[in-house]
Amino acid sequence: MKRLHILAKQPEAGFTLIELLVVIVIAAVLAGIAAPSWFAFSSRQRAIAVRSDVIQAVRNAQQDAIQLRQARRIEVVTTAANPTLRIGSLDFSTGTAVFSGREQVLGGTANSTGQITVEAYTVLPNGSKKTPAVNSITFNHQGLPIERDNLPFVINIKGGPGTIQQCVIVANLLGSLKTANSTECDNPRVGLN
């Protein structure tokens, strides 16, 4: 006897075009929701990295001033593409700083996009910024700020889509450093003890 073998139609494996389009639409919606948060997070991390570098540079300048028994100046370079500090010594005979090419780019490779900017200023007792703008501070051989009229001296770090703001403040005559966020950067006398 012959057996009749009926071949059933085998379904083909794979996805339909509609299923693929649904997956792509869902992925696009999720990416649209997550992208702004990711950009804000990465900008905040860049600003924190720059702030850490500023703190380290200021502390190193103070320590160098003490160890070398020589005044050290930190200047914020506002014309550089990436946040940059210039660190050097002060020539008291002429009153000018001698930087000898020593510049420190802040934030390392994390800030290669140039979205983060750095500015420096002094805040007057009435809360306004001193004009003309002060972009440098000098520490004497004891690590104390020389320009007492320029205190508090603020190095403000801004940038990114959400305008992230961090700052480092040379707060008083002892050269104490303080970090702050947002509104306290614009009015650093608040909370200074």
C-alpha positions in Angstrom: 0.0 0.0 0.0 1.1 3.3 -0.8 1.0 5.9 1.8 -0.2 9.2 0.9 2.0 11.7 2.4 0.3 15.0 2.6 2.7 17.8 2.9 1.5 20.6 5.1 2.4 24.1 4.1 5.3 25.1 6.4 5.1 28.7 7.7 8.1 30.9 6.9 10.1 32.2 9.8 10.7 35.9 10.3 9.0 39.2 11.0 6.4 41.0 9.0 7.0 44.6 7.8 4.4 45.8 10.2 6.1 44.2 13.2 9.4 45.7 12.2 7.8 49.2 11.9 6.2 48.9 15.3 9.6 48.0 16.9 11.3 50.9 15.2 8.6 53.4 16.3 8.8 52.1 19.9 12.6 52.4 19.9 12.4 56.0 18.4 9.9 57.1 21.1 12.1 55.7 23.9 15.2 57.4 22.4 13.3 60.7 22.2 12.4 60.4 25.9 15.8 59.4 27.1 18.0 61.7 24.9 17.4 65.0 26.8 18.1 63.3 30.1 21.3 61.8 28.7 22.5 65.2 27.4 21.8 66.9 30.8 23.6 64.1 32.6 26.7 64.3 30.4 26.8 68.1 30.6 26.5 67.9 34.4 29.4 65.4 34.5 31.6 67.6 32.3 30.9 70.6 34.5 31.8 68.5 37.6 35.0 67.4 35.9 36.0 71.0 35.1 35.1 72.1 38.7 37.3 69.4 40.1 40.2 70.5 37.9 39.7 74.1 39.0 39.8 73.1 42.7 42.9 71.1 42.1 44.6 73.9 40.2 43.8 76.5 42.9 45.0 74.2 45.7 48.2 73.4 43.7 48.9 77.2 43.2 48.5 77.8 46.9 50.8 74.9 47.8 53.4 76.0 45.2 53.3 79.5 46.6 54.0 78.2 50.1 56.7 75.6 49.0 58.5 78.0 46.6 58.0 81.0 48.9 56.9 82.9 45.7 53.6 84.5 44.7 51.6 82.4 42.3 48.8 83.7 40.0 45.9 81.9 38.4 44.3 83.5 35.4 41.1 82.3 33.6 41.7 82.3 29.9 38.4 83.5 28.4 39.5 83.4 24.8 40.3 79.6 24.6 38.0 77.2 22.9 38.0 74.9 26.0 38.1 76.0 29.6 41.7 76.9 30.4 43.6 78.3 33.3 47.0 79.9 33.1 49.2 79.4 36.1 52.4 81.3 36.8 54.4 83.5 39.2 54.2 87.2 39.9 57.1 89.5 39.2 56.7 92.1 42.0 59.2 94.6 40.4 56.9 95.1 37.4 53.6 93.8 38.9 53.1 91.5 36.0 52.6 87.7 35.9 55.1 85.4 34.3 53.3 82.4 32.9 56.1 80.8 30.8 53.5 78.9 28.7 52.0 76.9 31.5 48.3 76.5 30.6 46.0 73.8 31.9 43.0 72.7 29.9 40.2 71.8 32.2 38.0 68.8 32.0 40.4 66.7 29.9 38.9 64.7 27.0 35.5 64.8 28.7 35.1 68.4 27.5 36.4 68.1 24.0 33.1 69.4 22.6 33.7 72.8 24.1 30.2 73.1 25.5 31.5 74.1 28.9 32.7 77.7 29.5 34.5 79.3 32.4 34.4 82.9 33.5 35.8 84.6 36.6 34.6 87.6 38.5 34.4 89.3 41.8 31.2 90.1 43.6 30.7 93.4 45.3 28.9 93.7 48.7 25.7 94.8 46.9 25.7 91.5 45.0 26.7 93.0 41.6 29.8 91.9 39.6 32.8 94.1 39.8 33.7 95.9 36.5 36.0 95.7 34.8 35.9 92.0 35.2 38.6 90.4 37.3 39.9 87.2 35.7 42.9 86.3 38.0 43.8 85.8 41.6 47.3 85.8 43.2 48.4 83.9 46.2 51.4 85.2 48.3 54.2 83.1 49.8 51.8 82.0 52.6 49.1 80.8 50.2 46.8 83.8 51.0 45.1 85.9 48.4 47.0 89.2 47.7 44.1 91.2 46.1 41.8 91.5 49.1 39.4 93.8 47.3 38.7 91.0 44.8 37.2 88.6 47.4 35.1 86.6 47.0 36.6 85.6 43.8 34.4 83.3 41.7 35.3 80.9 38.9 32.0 80.1 37.3 31.6 77.0 35.2 28.6 77.0 32.8 27.4 75.0 29.8 25.3 72.4 28.3 21.7 72.4 27.2 20.2 72.9 30.6 22.8 75.6 31.5 24.4 73.7 34.2 26.2 76.0 36.6 28.9 75.1 39.1 31.5 77.4 40.7 34.6 77.5 42.9 34.8 80.4 45.2 38.0 81.8 46.9 35.9 82.9 49.8 38.0 84.9 52.3 41.4 86.3 53.3 42.6 82.9 54.3 42.1 81.6 50.8 39.4 79.1 51.8 37.8 77.4 48.8 34.1 76.7 48.5 32.1 75.0 45.8 28.5 76.0 45.0 25.8 75.6 42.4 23.5 78.0 40.5 22.3 81.0 42.5 25.1 80.9 45.1 27.5 81.3 42.2 25.9 84.7 41.4 25.7 85.8 45.0 28.5 84.1 46.9 28.1 86.1 50.1 25.1 84.0 50.9 26.1 81.3 53.3 29.7 82.5 53.7 30.7 82.2 57.4 
